[in-house]
Amino acid sequence: MASRANIGQRPGRRERLTKLLPLMLLAVPTLLAVSLWSRTPPSNDKALLSTDAVSLQYLQLWSRARPTDIELRLRLVRALLAASRYDEAAQVLESIPDGTAEQRLQVRLLRLEIHIGQRGRTPGGAPPAPELQHQLLQELEALLSEPLPSEQLTQLAAHSLRYGYPELAARIYQRLAVTQPQQRRKWLEAAAEQALAGGEPAVAGKIFEELAESAADLQQRRQDALRAINAYVSAAQADKALALAKLYAARLQDDPAILDLAAKLALANNQPGQAGHYYAELLRLSQDGLDKRRYAKLVLT
């Protein structure tokens, strides 16, 4: 009899369970949020930057449960960036409240990364909208006023080159020459090269002149001086080019390349007497008969 009674009760239990199941499912997110609220988010950046849907949902749930946790929201933005979800990353970034100076800097850096991602998303390789291009340049330039570490400066230089701003990369390399003095020559040479690529030969000339002044090796000093003189010539700054040529003609005596350049620049600056002096020196140094005759004519000109 008891077993028959139990059998009769089963449908009622099923009905009650069926009614309770939706309520139980609704309670799970709430219980999970409460559980998350009472704990500290893991500091494993690798896990938090995972692009799989579960990890992102986990971070999103965390950020909703702790809306004032700026570091947590910054992690979420990085994770969305890693997943190439730029628009969502931008929305989260704009919702971050004002924090410390370091956190504000991180926001600016992440905003730049978002805009770079959006720029690269243009369909069919089409150029980006002019306003986005201008925005990128402004953000890159603004970040130069910040006390950025060398690693971030290197990234900014790479972005500048990638998006067609060699003159900006040159300025960043000059900053790197200060922050990494042990690699000063490397960064200043890169700065000069990018200044030339960006159509700023006068800037390159100044950098090469600085390198020549600090060069410990005589051959390196000669090479830097020649590059500086030629850069000033390209910048149509003949007076600076001649002054530097005169300086190194005196410092690097008996150097045919410097003397020849100094003589040509003196003639171009309407100083024939000075040019004759340099050609006389070249005549003295020359071992070739044709060169001797040519220099002899120029001395007499």
Salt bridges, closest charged atoms under 4 A:
ASP69 OD2 - ARG66 NE 3.77
ASP87 OD1 - ARG121 NH2 3.32
GLU88 OE1 - ARG85 NH2 2.80
GLU94 OE2 - ARG111 NH2 3.27
ASP98 OD1 - ARG104 NH1 3.83
GLU113 OE2 - HIS159 NE2 3.18
GLU139 OE2 - HIS115 ND1 2.73
GLU141 OE2 - ARG171 NH1 3.76
GLU146 OE2 - ARG108 NH1 2.36
GLU189 OE2 - ARG185 NH1 3.11
GLU189 OE2 - ARG227 NH2 3.61
GLU210 OE2 - ARG184 NH2 2.73
GLU213 OE2 - ARG251 NH1 2.94
ASP224 OD2 - ARG185 NH2 2.81
ASP224 OD1 - ARG227 NH2 2.77
ASP254 OD1 - ARG284 NH2 2.69
ASP255 OD2 - ARG222 NE 2.43
ASP260 OD2 - LYS264 NZ 3.08
GLU281 OE1 - ARG284 NH2 2.67
ASP291 OD1 - ARG294 NH2 3.86
